[in-house]
């Protein structure tokens, strides 16, 4: 099998999450091995076949290579999802509920109560999905982590949007609301979001540090 | 020697090579083959899962570097890896002596 054919087969068999780290490294390894075989007198084609043969059966290599990396990435992503959810619940739900001045109504307007119920339900769904993603990542079903994570991310986004709508509606009906009460939770949410994004980007950049040709 | 017989020892072998030199994957496979006199002719792809596991456990670290004009991922043993290597080496010597005492 040539190096290109080997890499194509390996890419097809590897978990998507493991490809970025594995393929560039395997390609460089195979090129080194083929160069050594050429130096010992083999033709370029025979050298590539010898290099891929010495690397191991592609199915076996994919199974061994993919599992460890996928588990590691899945666990990191699962933990991030749970951390993001928990940290967002605090600034976007708990803080406004407990720090705002007394509301000017004896009975909470029906639309706010409804929005709050939707927001709470959204956060519960987001938390459950994030927790499910994290649990999956620590089991032998780790390959199902990615789709659950995608749903968790969508749920977090939806919950944030509904919570923001609650906050805006609440503040508009509470004239005495100090500016910090509006700004603090949103700023905290931004800091947490940026920190999570930076952490994820740092992790991704290390995985994406592929060699230039 | 088959890879089955080496299973469980690859981490120790890799740490031992990396203790002497930083190396990329192919260089490691080559060093294992040469230092064992050709006895450890493993499928070369089998060293990477071990490297990734060692890295995940903080025993080795890696980064892309330009070597001989090409960029390669180079591994080095960490201080924690050096400590772990000493422990595993002691375990191995104890085990080898015990086997030798029974088999010889």
Interface residues (C-beta under 8 A of the other chain):
Chain A: X22 X24 X25 X26 X28 X29 X31 X32 X33 X36 X54 X55 X56 X57 X60 X61 X64 X65 X67 X68 X69 X72 X209 X210 X211 X212
Chain B: X24 X25 X26 X27 X29 X30 X43 X44 X45 X46 X48 X49 X52 X53 X56 X63 X64 X70 X71 X72 X73
